C-alpha cells in the first residue's frame, strides 16, 4: 500500500509522467519540419472560444485546447520541437489523459485524504504563495544606490585590504636553545608544515599558540597584537615555507617564524563591489520581508502551544533512515518555504516532458 501511495503521490504531485520519445523522427521534430506549432509568428491569434475547445474528456474532466497548449509550451524548446506533428501531439495528449486517469484512481482510493499527500500539497501551495508574494515585490532592483553606498562605507574593510602574511612561530626564551631549534626548523624536521608543528609542540613555551600548532594567523603591517619586530620579520619571508632567523621580540621572547601563506593587497571600489553588495542586500531584504509577512500572519492567527505535551515528544537521535537501510537522514530545510520531495524519475535517457 505504501509503495503504491508513494508512486501515485510522485505522479500526481510531481507531474512525473514520462512520454516515450525514442520513436520520434528527428527530422520531423526539427525546427522547420511538418506542421508549424501554434503560437509561431506565422500563426494567426487564437480566440477565447478556440482555446476553450475540448480535446479530450475523461469522465467529468475536460482537457481543452488552451490547457493542452499551455502545458506543452511550458516544456523546454528542445522538447517542444518534438511535438510539431499531429501524431506527436497525440502522444503528448495521451500523457495528459494518463495523468488524469491516475489522479482519478488516486482520489477513488482516498489518497487525497492521506496525511502524506496533504502535507505535500501544502508544501507546493506554500512555495507558490511565497513566489507570488515576493518575486515581484522584492527584487534586486529594489536595492537603491544609497543603500549600497551606506553598506559599502560601513564595511569598507571588507573591500579595501592591505597585504597580509600568515606565519607560525616557535616561541622560546633561551637564546642558545633558540639557535639549536633554528637548525632543526631550517633542516629536514621543519621542512613540512607538520614537521614545523611538531617542533612547536616539542619546544615552544607559549601555551596559547602551541595549541594552534604555532599559527599566528594572518597579519598586516599595522598589526598591534604582535611585537613590531615579529611583524617586520614576517614580511621579510617572501615565499611560503620560508623560515626566519631567531627574532628578538623585545619582551623576553624569541620567535622562529615559518611563512604559511600570503594575501595580496585588495582594493575594490564602490562600483566594483556594487553587484556583490546588491545581491547581499537583496537577500537580506527578501528574508526580512518574508519574516514580516509570516509574523503578521502569526499575529492574526490564534495559536496555542501545549509545552507540557511538547516535552513528551521523543526524538530518535540515530542517523538511520526511516526505511531501515541505515542511510543518513537529510538535513532539515533552511530559510523560507519547505521544499517537497522531488518527483520520481520515470524512464531514462532523453529529457522527458512534464505534463
C-alpha positions in Angstrom: 0.0 0.0 0.0 2.7 2.5 1.0 4.7 1.7 -2.2 1.6 2.3 -4.3 0.9 5.5 -2.4 4.5 6.8 -2.9 4.3 6.1 -6.6 1.0 7.9 -7.0 2.0 10.8 -4.9 5.1 11.3 -7.1 3.0 11.1 -10.2 0.1 13.3 -9.1 2.1 15.9 -7.2 5.3 15.9 -9.2 3.8 15.6 -12.7 6.3 12.8 -13.3 4.6 11.1 -16.3 7.2 10.2 -18.9 6.4 10.2 -22.6 8.3 7.8 -24.8 10.5 9.7 -27.2 12.6 7.0 -28.8 10.1 6.6 -31.7 10.3 10.2 -32.8 11.6 11.1 -36.2 14.2 13.7 -35.6 13.7 15.3 -39.0 10.0 16.0 -38.3 10.9 17.3 -34.8 13.5 19.8 -36.1 12.5 23.4 -36.5 11.0 24.0 -39.9 9.6 20.4 -40.1 6.0 19.4 -40.7 3.3 21.5 -39.1 4.1 25.0 -37.7 3.5 25.0 -34.0 0.6 27.0 -32.6 1.8 30.4 -31.4 4.6 30.7 -34.1 4.9 34.0 -35.8 3.1 32.7 -38.9 0.0 31.5 -36.9 -3.0 33.8 -36.5 -4.1 34.8 -33.0 -6.4 32.3 -31.3 -9.8 33.3 -30.0 -11.0 32.7 -26.5 -13.6 30.3 -27.9 -11.0 28.3 -29.8 -8.9 27.9 -26.6 -11.9 26.5 -24.8 -12.4 23.8 -27.4 -12.3 20.3 -25.9 -9.5 17.9 -26.9 -10.3 15.0 -24.6 -12.8 14.2 -21.8 -12.1 11.7 -19.0 -15.3 11.2 -17.2 -16.1 14.7 -15.7 -12.6 16.1 -16.5 -12.1 18.0 -19.8 -8.7 18.8 -21.4 -9.2 21.9 -23.5 -7.0 23.2 -26.4 -5.8 26.0 -24.2 -4.8 23.8 -21.4 -3.0 21.4 -23.7 -1.2 24.3 -25.4 -0.2 25.9 -22.1 1.2 22.6 -20.7 3.2 21.7 -23.9 4.5 25.3 -24.2 5.9 25.1 -20.6 8.4 22.5 -21.8 11.9 23.4 -22.9 12.4 24.3 -26.6 14.2 21.0 -27.1 11.1 19.1 -26.0 8.6 21.4 -27.8 10.4 20.7 -31.1 9.4 17.0 -30.8 5.7 17.7 -30.8 5.0 19.5 -34.1 3.2 16.8 -36.0 -0.3 15.5 -35.3 0.9 12.1 -34.2 3.4 13.6 -31.8 0.6 15.9 -30.3 -1.5 12.8 -29.8 1.3 11.2 -27.8 1.5 14.3 -25.5 -2.3 14.3 -25.1 -2.2 10.7 -24.2 0.3 11.6 -21.4 -2.3 14.1 -20.1 -5.0 11.5 -20.3 -2.9 9.0 -18.3 -2.2 11.7 -15.8 -5.9 12.4 -15.2 -6.7 8.7 -15.1 -4.1 8.0 -12.4 -5.1 11.1 -10.5 -8.7 10.0 -10.6 -7.8 6.5 -9.3 -5.8 8.0 -6.5 -8.8 10.1 -5.5 -11.0 7.0 -5.7 -8.7 5.2 -3.3 -8.9 8.2 -0.9 -5.2 9.2 -1.3 -6.3 12.9 -1.3 -7.0 12.5 2.4 -3.7 10.7 3.2 -1.6 12.9 5.5 1.5 12.5 3.3 -0.4 13.8 0.2 -2.0 16.6 2.2 1.4 17.6 3.5 2.9 17.6 0.1 0.1 19.6 -1.3 0.6 22.2 1.5 4.3 22.4 0.6 3.5 23.1 -3.0 0.9 25.7 -2.1 3.4 27.4 0.3 6.0 27.6 -2.4 3.6 29.2 -4.8 2.4 31.6 -2.1 5.9 32.7 -1.4 6.8 33.1 -5.1 3.6 35.1 -5.8 4.0 37.2 -2.7 7.7 38.2 -3.1 9.1 37.5 -6.6 7.6 40.7 -8.0 7.6 42.8 -4.8 11.2 42.3 -3.6 13.7 42.3 -6.5 17.4 43.1 -6.8 16.4 46.3 -8.5 14.6 47.4 -5.3 18.0 47.9 -3.6 19.0 51.6 -4.1 22.4 53.0 -4.8 22.2 54.9 -1.5 21.6 51.7 0.5 24.6 50.1 -1.3 26.8 53.1 -0.6 25.9 53.1 3.1 26.7 49.4 3.3 30.0 49.9 1.5 31.1 52.8 3.7 30.2 50.8 6.9 32.1 47.7 5.7 34.9 49.2 3.7 37.4 47.0 5.4 35.9 44.0 3.5 36.7 45.7 0.2 40.0 47.5 0.8 42.5 45.2 2.5 46.3 45.6 2.9 48.8 42.9 2.1 48.7 40.1 4.7 51.1 37.3 5.6 50.4 34.2 7.7 53.1 32.8 9.9 53.6 30.1 12.5 56.0 30.5 15.4 58.1 28.6 17.8 58.4 30.9 20.8 61.4 30.4 23.2 63.1 32.3 26.0 66.7 31.0 25.9 69.0 32.3 23.1 71.2 29.2 22.9 68.3 26.9 22.7 66.6 29.1 20.1 69.8 28.8 17.9 69.7 25.0 18.2 66.0 24.8 17.4 66.5 27.1 14.4 68.8 24.5 12.8 66.0 21.9 13.1 63.4 24.4 11.8 65.5 25.1 8.7 66.6 21.5 8.3 64.6 18.4 7.4 62.5 18.3 10.6 60.9 21.7 9.8 60.6 21.5 6.0 56.9 20.5 6.1 54.1 22.3 8.0 53.5 19.1 10.0 57.2 18.9 10.9 57.2 22.6 12.0 54.1 22.0 14.1 55.9 19.0 15.7 58.7 21.4 16.7 56.2 23.9 18.1 54.8 21.1 20.3 58.2 20.0 21.4 59.9 23.3 22.1 57.5 26.3 22.2 57.0 27.9 25.6 53.8 29.8 24.7 50.8 27.6 25.6 48.2 29.6 23.7 49.9 29.5 20.3 51.1 25.9 20.9 47.5 24.7 20.9 47.2 26.1 17.4 50.4 24.5 16.2 52.1 27.9 16.4 49.8 29.6 14.0 49.7 33.4 14.4 47.1 33.7 11.6 47.2 36.4 9.0 48.7 39.8 10.0 49.2 43.0 8.1 51.9 45.6 8.7 49.7 47.7 11.0 49.2 44.7 13.4 49.5 45.8 17.1 48.8 42.4 18.7 52.2 41.0 17.9 55.5 42.7 18.8 56.7 45.0 16.0 60.0 43.1 15.3 57.9 39.9 14.7 55.6 41.7 12.3 58.5 43.2 10.4 60.3 39.8 10.2 57.1 38.1 9.0 57.0 40.4 5.9 60.6 39.6 5.0 59.6 36.0 4.4 58.8 36.1 0.6 57.9 32.5 -0.2 55.6 30.1 1.5 57.7 27.7 3.6 60.5 30.3 4.3 61.8 30.2 7.8 63.2 33.3 9.6 66.2 33.6 11.8 65.8 34.0 15.6 63.7 37.1 16.1 64.1 39.0 19.4 60.6 40.3 20.2 62.0 42.7 22.8 59.8 41.3 25.6 61.9 38.4 26.6 60.6 36.1 23.9 62.4 34.8 20.9 60.5 33.8 17.8 61.3 31.4 14.9 58.8 32.1 12.1 57.7 30.0 9.2 55.6 31.6 6.4 52.5 29.6 5.6 50.6 32.0 3.4 50.3 35.4 1.8 47.4 37.6 0.6 48.0 40.4 -1.9 46.5 43.8 -1.1 43.0 44.2 -2.4 41.1 47.3 -3.4 37.5 47.1 -4.5 35.9 50.4 -5.4 32.2 51.0 -4.7 31.4 50.4 -8.4 33.4 47.1 -8.3 31.6 46.0 -5.2 28.1 47.0 -6.2 26.9 43.7 -7.7 28.1 41.8 -4.6 26.5 44.3 -2.2 23.3 44.4 -4.3 22.9 40.6 -4.0 23.6 40.6 -0.3 21.2 43.4 0.5 18.6 41.8 -1.8 18.8 38.5 0.1 18.5 40.3 3.4 15.5 42.4 2.2 13.8 39.3 0.9 14.4 37.3 4.1 13.2 40.3 6.2 10.1 40.7 4.0 9.3 37.0 4.4 9.8 37.2 8.2 7.5 40.3 8.4 4.9 38.6 6.3 4.9 35.4 8.4 5.0 37.4 11.7 1.9 39.3 10.5 0.0 36.1 9.7 1.0 34.6 13.1 -0.3 37.7 14.8 -3.6 37.3 13.1 -3.9 33.6 13.9 -5.0 32.1 17.1 -2.0 29.9 18.1 -1.9 27.8 21.3 1.2 25.8 22.3 1.0 23.0 24.8 4.5 22.9 26.2 3.7 20.0 28.6 2.8 17.8 25.7 5.7 19.2 23.7 8.1 18.0 26.4 6.8 14.4 25.9 7.9 14.2 22.3 10.5 11.5 21.8 13.3 12.2 19.3 15.1 9.4 17.5 18.7 10.6 17.5 20.0 7.8 15.4 21.2 8.6 11.8 19.4 5.6 10.4 16.8 6.4 7.7 13.2 5.5 8.2 13.4 2.8 5.6 15.7 0.8 7.8 18.6 0.9 5.3 20.9 2.8 7.5 21.1 5.7 5.1 21.7 9.1 6.8 18.7 11.3 7.1 18.8 14.6 5.1 19.3 17.9 7.0 16.2 20.0 7.6 15.4 22.7 5.0 16.7 26.2 5.8 15.0 29.5 5.1 11.5 30.1 3.8 9.1 27.5 2.4 9.6 23.9 2.9 10.5 22.1 -0.3 8.6 19.0 -1.3 10.5 15.8 -2.3 11.4 15.7 -6.0 9.1 13.5 -8.2 10.4 10.1 -9.1 12.3 9.7 -12.3 10.4 7.5 -14.7 12.2 6.1 -17.7 15.7 7.0 -18.6 17.8 8.6 -21.3 16.5 11.6 -23.1 14.9 14.5 -21.4 11.2 13.9 -20.7 8.3 16.3 -20.8 6.3 17.2 -17.7 2.5 17.2 -18.3 
